[in-house]
Amino acid sequence: GRQARNKGGGKRKKTSWCIQTCVELDHGGRISANKLQQGVAETDVAQIMASLVDELRHWVDLGVAFDECTADQLLVCMALSPHPSTIVVPAKELWSSKHLSTAAEVISMVHPSVSFTFEDTGPGLLRLACSGGNISGEEGEERDPCHSPPAGSPLTSGR
């Protein structure tokens, strides 16, 4: 292919790269890793990709079921369940943000019957457990959890 050249010489242009990689595990779990690098020469992209593969390999070796970004999307499903559920996620020091713990706190505030706990299960791992709040309603009870929070919820106080 053609090489990008700067106006003043024959050097390659440095560009920004965003690379995301995802692995689907045998049990159906998915973990992903991504990097955004600015001012990177095209020849350095292989090194960035290799570091992402190493990161994913490390998480698989630890026994992580879901990365933090996938796990935060599962919190609502866990809360809707009438039964307790658990997943294994990377330890907090490996998270890129506090989004997962914040999402768990918000769900528990809106639906007090739901509680999430994070238990350290070894180096690099946390077990994320949900009590299961059955926020979709008890048997025979029709309730939309997004529009009619349970009594005692911060969203219903003051009405």
N, CA, C and O of each residue as an XYZ file, in Angstrom:
636
protein
N       0.808     -1.183      0.000
C       0.000      0.000      0.000
C       0.856      1.254      0.000
O       2.079      1.200      0.132
N       0.191      2.367     -0.150
C       0.867      3.664     -0.140
C       1.244      4.043      1.278
O       0.568      3.670      2.237
N       2.293      4.762      1.396
C       2.731      5.249      2.698
C       2.300      6.692      2.857
O       2.396      7.483      1.919
N       1.827      7.033      4.037
C       1.497      8.428      4.330
C       2.808      9.159      4.585
O       3.657      8.679      5.337
N       2.968     10.294      3.972
C       4.220     11.042      4.121
C       3.915     12.456      4.586
O       2.919     13.059      4.186
N       4.788     12.972      5.435
C       4.692     14.372      5.840
C       5.113     15.245      4.669
O       5.858     14.800      3.795
N       4.641     16.477      4.649
C       4.987     17.397      3.554
C       6.491     17.600      3.435
O       7.017     17.716      2.328
N       7.173     17.644      4.553
C       8.579     18.001      4.521
C       9.544     16.852      4.335
O      10.745     17.100      4.227
N       9.099     15.620      4.291
C      10.083     14.551      4.188
C       9.443     13.205      3.944
O       8.260     13.105      3.621
N      10.240     12.182      4.104
C       9.784     10.840      3.803
C       9.354     10.044      5.017
O       9.203      8.826      4.913
N       9.149     10.673      6.161
C       8.761      9.949      7.373
C       7.272      9.605      7.334
O       6.464     10.316      6.738
N       6.939      8.495      7.988
C       5.526      8.125      8.112
C       4.826      9.080      9.057
O       5.417      9.576     10.017
N       3.574      9.326      8.774
C       2.749     10.154      9.648
C       2.406      9.375     10.907
O       2.198      8.162     10.863
N       2.350     10.065     12.004
C       1.879      9.444     13.236
C       0.390      9.737     13.346
O      -0.056     10.853     13.079
N      -0.362      8.740     13.735
C      -1.810      8.882     13.830
C      -2.291      8.348     15.167
O      -1.511      7.824     15.961
N      -3.575      8.487     15.399
C      -4.205      7.927     16.598
C      -4.831      6.591     16.237
O      -5.405      6.421     15.161
N      -4.710      5.655     17.153
C      -5.275      4.326     16.951
C      -6.130      3.962     18.153
O      -5.736      4.185     19.298
N      -7.292      3.405     17.888
C      -8.136      2.826     18.935
C      -8.340      1.374     18.540
O      -8.889      1.079     17.479
N      -7.900      0.481     19.392
C      -7.977     -0.945     19.088
C      -8.767     -1.623     20.194
O      -8.476     -1.444     21.377
N      -9.771     -2.404     19.803
C     -10.545     -3.172     20.774
C     -10.494     -4.628     20.372
O     -10.613     -4.976     19.197
N     -10.316     -5.460     21.364
C     -10.218     -6.880     21.138
C     -11.171     -7.582     22.094
O     -11.289     -7.173     23.249
N     -11.845     -8.617     21.645
C     -12.819     -9.328     22.476
C     -12.600    -10.825     22.307
O     -12.340    -11.309     21.205
N     -12.709    -11.548     23.413
C     -12.572    -12.999     23.402
C     -13.850    -13.590     23.973
O     -14.299    -13.194     25.048
N     -14.436    -14.543     23.249
C     -15.576    -15.284     23.787
C     -15.030    -16.582     24.364
O     -14.351    -17.345     23.677
N     -15.334    -16.821     25.633
C     -14.796    -17.973     26.347
C     -15.681    -19.199     26.138
O     -16.828    -19.074     25.710
N     -15.152    -20.374     26.438
C     -15.888    -21.626     26.241
C     -17.232    -21.634     26.955
O     -18.196    -22.207     26.446
N     -17.313    -21.004     28.131
C     -18.554    -21.000     28.911
C     -19.518    -19.901     28.470
O     -20.587    -19.750     29.061
N     -19.157    -19.134     27.443
C     -20.043    -18.084     26.940
C     -19.707    -16.699     27.439
O     -20.233    -15.714     26.921
N     -18.840    -16.597     28.438
C     -18.436    -15.284     28.932
C     -17.607    -14.553     27.890
O     -17.021    -15.163     26.996
N     -17.571    -13.244     28.021
C     -16.776    -12.431     27.095
C     -15.924    -11.463     27.893
O     -16.386    -10.838     28.847
N     -14.683    -11.355     27.484
C     -13.810    -10.345     28.068
C     -13.208     -9.544     26.922
O     -12.952    -10.065     25.836
N     -12.993     -8.282     27.193
C     -12.427     -7.432     26.145
C     -11.371     -6.520     26.751
O     -11.307     -6.316     27.963
N     -10.566     -5.991     25.881
C      -9.548     -5.022     26.279
C      -9.429     -4.023     25.140
O      -9.603     -4.376     23.973
N      -9.134     -2.787     25.477
C      -8.969     -1.794     24.423
C      -7.903     -0.790     24.814
O      -7.592     -0.600     25.989
N      -7.362     -0.166     23.809
C      -6.337      0.862     24.011
C      -6.570      1.974     23.009
O      -6.923      1.731     21.855
N      -6.368      3.182     23.462
C      -6.367      4.355     22.598
C      -4.975      4.953     22.697
O      -4.535      5.338     23.780
N      -4.301      5.029     21.601
C      -2.944      5.572     21.566
C      -2.906      6.706     20.553
O      -3.382      6.559     19.427
N      -2.352      7.812     20.948
C      -2.220      8.951     20.041
C      -0.762      9.125     19.649
O       0.145      8.823     20.424
N      -0.552      9.615     18.441
C       0.805      9.869     17.970
C       1.619      8.612     17.781
O       2.810      8.587     18.091
N       0.986      7.565     17.274
C       1.644      6.272     17.118
C       1.942      6.029     15.639
O       1.090      6.254     14.779
N       3.128      5.580     15.363
C       3.475      5.193     13.992
C       2.785      3.877     13.664
O       2.574      3.038     14.540
N       2.443      3.711     12.417
C       1.751      2.506     11.966
C       2.526      1.246     12.342
O       1.930      0.207     12.625
N       3.827      1.339     12.343
C       4.659      0.175     12.657
C       4.551     -0.240     14.123
O       4.925     -1.361     14.468
N       4.050      0.635     14.990
C       3.922      0.325     16.420
C       2.595     -0.344     16.773
O       2.407     -0.780     17.909
N       1.678     -0.430     15.817
C       0.354     -0.989     16.091
C       0.456     -2.449     16.518
O      -0.289     -2.879     17.398
N       1.348     -3.209     15.926
C       1.510     -4.618     16.289
C       1.885     -4.764     17.760
O       1.426     -5.696     18.420
N       2.713     -3.856     18.286
C       3.082     -3.898     19.705
C       1.868     -3.617     20.585
O       1.691     -4.257     21.622
N       1.039     -2.672     20.178
C      -0.172     -2.351     20.942
C      -1.092     -3.566     20.961
O      -1.626     -3.929     22.009
N      -1.275     -4.192     19.805
C      -2.138     -5.372     19.735
C      -1.584     -6.508     20.591
O      -2.347     -7.210     21.254
N      -0.279     -6.694     20.583
C       0.340     -7.745     21.397
C       0.097     -7.493     22.882
O      -0.128     -8.440     23.636
N       0.138     -6.227     23.315
C      -0.116     -5.921     24.728
C      -1.568     -6.216     25.096
O      -1.843     -6.646     26.217
N      -2.501     -5.991     24.167
C      -3.905     -6.317     24.425
C      -4.102     -7.821     24.538
O      -4.822     -8.288     25.421
N      -3.476     -8.575     23.660
C      -3.571    -10.034     23.712
C      -2.988    -10.544     25.027
O      -3.557    -11.448     25.639
N      -1.870     -9.985     25.471
C      -1.280    -10.369     26.756
C      -2.240    -10.077     27.906
O      -2.370    -10.879     28.830
N      -2.913     -8.923     27.848
C      -3.875     -8.556     28.890
C      -5.027     -9.557     28.930
O      -5.413    -10.013     30.006
N      -5.577     -9.902     27.771
C      -6.673    -10.872     27.722
C      -6.212    -12.245     28.196
O      -6.935    -12.920     28.929
N      -5.044    -12.655     27.795
C      -4.502    -13.951     28.210
C      -4.361    -13.994     29.736
O      -4.661    -15.011     30.361
N      -3.907    -12.892     30.331
C      -3.770    -12.794     31.786
C      -5.131    -12.983     32.457
O      -5.245    -13.731     33.428
N      -6.165    -12.306     31.940
C      -7.497    -12.418     32.539
C      -8.054    -13.829     32.396
O      -8.661    -14.347     33.334
N      -7.860    -14.455     31.248
C      -8.324    -15.829     31.046
C      -7.607    -16.753     32.027
O      -8.239    -17.614     32.639
N      -6.297    -16.584     32.182
C      -5.526    -17.414     33.115
C      -6.003    -17.248     34.554
O      -5.969    -18.201     35.331
N      -6.450    -16.040     34.915
C      -6.962    -15.792     36.265
C      -8.323    -16.451     36.497
O      -8.674    -16.762     37.635
N      -9.083    -16.663     35.434
C     -10.415    -17.240     35.567
C     -11.536    -16.223     35.512
O     -12.650    -16.505     35.955
N     -11.259    -15.040     34.973
C     -12.282    -14.001     34.850
C     -13.367    -14.475     33.890
O     -13.069    -14.979     32.807
N     -14.632    -14.311     34.291
C     -15.747    -14.692     33.429
C     -16.172    -13.543     32.520
O     -16.518    -13.759     31.359
N     -16.146    -12.326     33.050
C     -16.571    -11.146     32.298
C     -15.683     -9.975     32.676
O     -15.301     -9.833     33.838
N     -15.354     -9.139     31.709
C     -14.623     -7.921     32.034
C     -15.598     -6.930     32.664
O     -16.810     -7.141     32.627
N     -15.074     -5.857     33.238
C     -15.924     -4.902     33.959
C     -16.966     -4.248     33.054
O     -18.065     -3.933     33.513
N     -16.642     -4.040     31.785
C     -17.583     -3.374     30.873
C     -18.753     -4.278     30.512
O     -19.878     -3.801     30.365
N     -18.505     -5.565     30.368
C     -19.590     -6.513     30.114
C     -20.376     -6.746     31.400
O     -21.604     -6.824     31.370
N     -19.684     -6.858     32.520
C     -20.340     -7.133     33.797
C     -21.350     -6.056     34.163
O     -22.421     -6.375     34.679
N     -21.035     -4.780     33.907
C     -21.980     -3.732     34.299
C     -23.284     -3.844     33.519
O     -24.323     -3.383     33.991
N     -23.248     -4.447     32.339
C     -24.468     -4.649     31.570
C     -25.288     -5.820     32.105
O     -26.485     -5.917     31.834
N     -24.650     -6.707     32.863
C     -25.345     -7.863     33.423
C     -26.020     -7.561     34.760
O     -26.846     -8.347     35.223
N     -25.679     -6.437     35.382
C     -26.226     -6.117     36.704
C     -27.747     -6.069     36.709
O     -28.377     -6.577     37.637
N     -28.340     -5.473     35.698
C     -29.804     -5.378     35.647
C     -30.410     -6.772     35.543
O     -31.405     -7.063     36.207
N     -29.824     -7.637     34.719
C     -30.329     -9.011     34.602
C     -30.226     -9.742     35.933
O     -31.131    -10.486     36.310
N     -29.127     -9.531     36.641
C     -28.954    -10.159     37.944
C     -30.006     -9.650     38.927
O     -30.546    -10.426     39.715
N     -30.298     -8.352     38.883
C     -31.284     -7.756     39.791
C     -32.697     -8.218     39.468
O     -33.521     -8.350     40.372
N     -32.989     -8.464     38.206
C     -34.322     -8.916     37.807
C     -34.611    -10.341     38.262
O     -35.770    -10.725     38.413
N     -33.574    -11.112     38.475
C     -33.740    -12.511     38.843
C     -34.304    -12.649     40.252
O     -33.915    -11.903     41.151
N     -35.221    -13.600     40.454
C     -35.708    -13.856     41.811
C     -34.702    -14.663     42.633
O     -34.919    -14.891     43.823
N     -33.617    -15.091     42.015
C     -32.625    -15.939     42.673
C     -31.272    -15.235     42.751
O     -30.964    -14.387     41.914
N     -30.471    -15.583     43.744
C     -29.116    -15.026     43.818
C     -28.282    -15.462     42.608
O     -28.507    -16.532     42.043
N     -27.331    -14.634     42.224
C     -26.441    -14.979     41.121
C     -25.063    -14.383     41.373
O     -24.922    -13.388     42.083
N     -24.056    -15.004     40.783
C     -22.682    -14.514     40.936
C     -21.949    -14.596     39.601
O     -22.241    -15.448     38.762
N     -21.001    -13.695     39.428
C     -20.083    -13.749     38.298
C     -18.691    -13.399     38.819
O     -18.556    -12.780     39.875
N     -17.677    -13.787     38.091
C     -16.295    -13.478     38.458
C     -15.794    -12.382     37.522
O     -15.882    -12.499     36.300
N     -15.268    -11.319     38.121
C     -14.787    -10.161     37.364
C     -13.362     -9.829     37.814
O     -12.910    -10.307     38.855
N     -12.658     -9.011     37.030
C     -11.317     -8.592     37.459
C     -11.383     -7.782     38.757
O     -12.391     -7.136     39.042
N     -10.316     -7.823     39.529
C     -10.226     -7.039     40.767
C     -10.311     -5.550     40.452
O      -9.970     -5.115     39.352
N     -10.769     -4.778     41.429
C     -10.999     -3.341     41.231
C      -9.766     -2.594     40.742
O      -9.888     -1.633     39.984
N      -8.588     -3.019     41.161
C      -7.385     -2.294     40.723
C      -7.125     -2.471     39.223
O      -6.298     -1.757     38.656
N      -7.811     -3.401     38.583
C      -7.670     -3.602     37.136
C      -8.752     -2.878     36.333
O      -8.717     -2.880     35.103
N      -9.707     -2.265     37.021
C     -10.802     -1.584     36.323
C     -10.315     -0.283     35.709
O      -9.402      0.364     36.223
N     -10.937      0.086     34.603
C     -10.593      1.354     33.955
C     -11.421      2.511     34.511
O     -11.099      3.674     34.269
N     -12.496      2.196     35.264
C     -13.342      3.236     35.861
C     -14.074      2.639     37.059
O     -13.901      1.463     37.381
N     -14.889      3.457     37.710
C     -15.707      2.980     38.834
C     -17.132      2.678     38.377
O     -18.042      2.573     39.200
N     -17.325      2.538     37.060
C     -18.673      2.382     36.521
C     -19.390      1.156     37.079
O     -20.573      1.241     37.409
N     -18.712      0.029     37.191
C     -19.353     -1.198     37.658
C     -19.860     -1.048     39.086
O     -21.011     -1.383     39.365
N     -19.028     -0.553     39.995
C     -19.468     -0.399     41.387
C     -20.534      0.684     41.508
O     -21.450      0.555     42.321
N     -20.432      1.746     40.718
C     -21.441      2.805     40.754
C     -22.782      2.284     40.255
O     -23.819      2.578     40.850
N     -22.774      1.518     39.178
C     -24.020      0.957     38.650
C     -24.678      0.041     39.681
O     -25.899      0.065     39.838
N     -23.884     -0.761     40.379
C     -24.428     -1.638     41.422
C     -25.058     -0.816     42.545
O     -26.132     -1.161     43.037
N     -24.399      0.267     42.950
C     -24.939      1.131     44.007
C     -26.243      1.792     43.577
O     -27.184      1.873     44.367
N     -26.307      2.263     42.343
C     -27.522      2.933     41.857
C     -28.688      1.950     41.804
O     -29.794      2.289     42.224
N     -28.462      0.746     41.299
C     -29.539     -0.252     41.253
C     -30.030     -0.551     42.662
O     -31.237     -0.649     42.881
N     -29.126     -0.697     43.619
C     -29.514     -0.980     45.006
C     -30.256      0.188     45.645
O     -31.136     -0.023     46.479
N     -29.913      1.417     45.264
C     -30.630      2.584     45.796
C     -32.049      2.652     45.239
O     -32.993      2.967     45.963
N     -32.190      2.359     43.965
C     -33.504      2.433     43.325
C     -34.382      1.268     43.767
O     -35.590      1.431     43.934
N     -33.792      0.113     43.955
C     -34.529     -1.086     44.373
C     -33.849     -1.666     45.610
O     -32.955     -2.503     45.482
N     -34.260     -1.234     46.812
C     -33.595     -1.667     48.047
C     -33.612     -3.177     48.286
O     -32.838     -3.678     49.101
N     -34.483     -3.906     47.589
C     -34.505     -5.360     47.764
C     -33.311     -6.037     47.085
O     -33.082     -7.230     47.279
N     -32.564     -5.286     46.302
C     -31.408     -5.826     45.581
C     -30.132     -5.382     46.279
O     -29.958     -4.200     46.575
N     -29.243     -6.330     46.540
C     -27.934     -5.951     47.074
C     -26.843     -6.664     46.277
O     -26.986     -7.821     45.881
N     -25.768     -5.947     46.062
C     -24.598     -6.478     45.373
C     -23.431     -6.480     46.353
O     -23.271     -5.547     47.139
N     -22.623     -7.526     46.304
C     -21.409     -7.573     47.112
C     -20.231     -7.948     46.212
O     -20.366     -8.717     45.260
N     -19.088     -7.383     46.543
C     -17.845     -7.693     45.843
C     -16.947     -8.405     46.841
O     -16.594     -7.839     47.876
N     -16.576     -9.643     46.536
C     -15.744    -10.437     47.440
C     -14.422    -10.770     46.752
O     -14.404    -11.300     45.641
N     -13.326    -10.454     47.420
C     -12.002    -10.776     46.898
C     -11.836    -12.289     46.937
O     -11.964    -12.901     47.997
N     -11.552    -12.892     45.792
C     -11.415    -14.348     45.735
C     -10.008    -14.787     45.359
O      -9.784    -15.959     45.053
N      -9.080    -13.878     45.377
C      -7.705    -14.223     45.041
C      -7.075    -13.112     44.231
O      -7.737    -12.131     43.893
N      -5.816    -13.259     43.921
C      -5.116    -12.198     43.192
C      -5.790    -11.900     41.849
O      -5.919    -12.775     40.992
N      -6.209    -10.656     41.692
C      -6.779    -10.217     40.424
C      -8.234    -10.548     40.197
O      -8.770    -10.245     39.131
N      -8.903    -11.174     41.185
C     -10.286    -11.617     40.984
C     -11.240    -11.104     42.055
O     -10.871    -10.943     43.219
N     -12.466    -10.856     41.634
C     -13.568    -10.538     42.547
C     -14.766    -11.392     42.170
O     -15.030    -11.635     40.992
N     -15.481    -11.842     43.184
C     -16.771    -12.485     42.941
C     -17.825    -11.416     43.182
O     -17.928    -10.868     44.280
N     -18.603    -11.125     42.154
C     -19.690    -10.157     42.240
C     -20.975    -10.943     42.439
O     -21.393    -11.699     41.562
N     -21.599    -10.760     43.599
C     -22.814    -11.495     43.926
C     -23.991    -10.541     44.029
O     -23.859     -9.418     44.517
N     -25.137    -11.001     43.565
C     -26.382    -10.235     43.662
C     -27.395    -11.077     44.417
O     -27.540    -12.274     44.167
N     -28.093    -10.432     45.347
C     -29.092    -11.132     46.149
C     -30.263    -11.595     45.300
O     -30.962    -12.539     45.670
N     -30.482    -10.947     44.176
C     -31.664    -11.249     43.368
C     -32.860    -10.580     44.007
O     -33.323    -11.011     45.063
N     -33.357     -9.554     43.395
C     -34.432     -8.790     44.002
C     -35.788     -9.027     43.400
O     -36.790     -8.522     43.907
N     -35.841     -9.799     42.309
C     -37.103    -10.027     41.615
C     -37.816     -8.704     41.374
O     -39.019     -8.596     41.613
N     -37.089     -7.704     40.905
C     -37.692     -6.385     40.730
C     -38.683     -6.349     39.580
O     -39.335     -5.331     39.348
N     -38.797     -7.457     38.860
C     -39.802     -7.504     37.797
C     -41.175     -7.832     38.363
O     -42.162     -7.788     37.628
N     -41.264     -8.159     39.643
C     -42.563     -8.381     40.276
C     -42.713     -9.797     40.804
O     -42.143    -10.743     40.262
N     -43.489     -9.924     41.870
C     -43.788    -11.241     42.434
C     -44.784    -11.948     41.537
O     -45.299    -11.362     40.584
N     -45.056    -13.212     41.845
C     -46.013    -13.966     41.042
C     -47.336    -13.229     40.971
O     -47.895    -12.829     41.993
N     -47.820    -13.056     39.777
C     -49.112    -12.413     39.579
C     -49.079    -10.902     39.645
O     -50.063    -10.254     39.288
N     -47.983    -10.325     40.090
C     -47.900     -8.870     40.200
C     -47.339     -8.309     38.904
O     -46.241     -8.678     38.488
N     -48.082     -7.426     38.270
C     -47.629     -6.794     37.031
C     -47.023     -5.451     37.389
O     -47.719     -4.568     37.890
N     -45.733     -5.290     37.138
C     -45.097     -4.013     37.438
C     -43.931     -3.820     36.489
O     -43.126     -4.730     36.293
N     -43.839     -2.649     35.906
C     -42.722     -2.302     35.039
C     -41.628     -1.726     35.930
O     -41.800     -0.636     36.475
N     -40.494     -2.435     36.096
C     -39.457     -1.969     37.018
C     -38.847     -0.627     36.619
O     -38.252      0.050     37.458
N     -38.985     -0.238     35.369
C     -38.404      1.036     34.932
C     -39.317      2.220     35.227
O     -38.852      3.359     35.268
N     -40.607      1.971     35.434
C     -41.536      3.084     35.605
C     -42.303      3.071     36.915
O     -42.967      4.055     37.244
N     -42.232      2.007     37.657
C     -42.920      2.001     38.948
C     -42.034      1.333     39.994
O     -42.172      0.141     40.266
N     -41.123      2.111     40.579
C     -40.232      1.556     41.595
C     -41.009      1.096     42.828
O     -42.104      1.595     43.089
N     -40.463      0.166     43.576
C     -41.153     -0.341     44.760
C     -41.258      0.716     45.854
O     -40.489      1.676     45.896
N     -42.233      0.509     46.736
C     -42.387      1.402     47.888
C     -41.089      1.391     48.685
O     -40.456      0.346     48.831
N     -40.696      2.544     49.197
C     -39.466      2.664     49.964
C     -38.265      3.035     49.115
O     -37.197      3.345     49.645
N     -38.434      3.006     47.804
C     -37.346      3.398     46.909
C     -37.150      4.898     46.984
O     -38.126      5.623     47.178
N     -35.922      5.401     46.837
C     -35.700      6.853     46.832
C     -36.519      7.561     45.756
O     -36.788      8.758     45.861
N     -36.911      6.821     44.727
C     -37.694      7.449     43.660
C     -39.155      7.639     44.043
O     -39.854      8.438     43.420
N     -39.634      6.912     45.067
C     -41.036      7.066     45.457
C     -41.204      7.940     46.687
O     -42.319      8.373     46.977
N     -40.137      8.212     47.415
C     -40.272      9.028     48.620
C     -40.643     10.455     48.250
O     -40.153     10.998     47.260
N     -41.495     11.043     49.036
C     -41.911     12.424     48.804
C     -43.072     12.558     47.846
O     -43.460     13.674     47.500
N     -43.635     11.444     47.409
C     -44.796     11.519     46.517
C     -46.060     11.622     47.303
O     -47.143     11.695     46.723
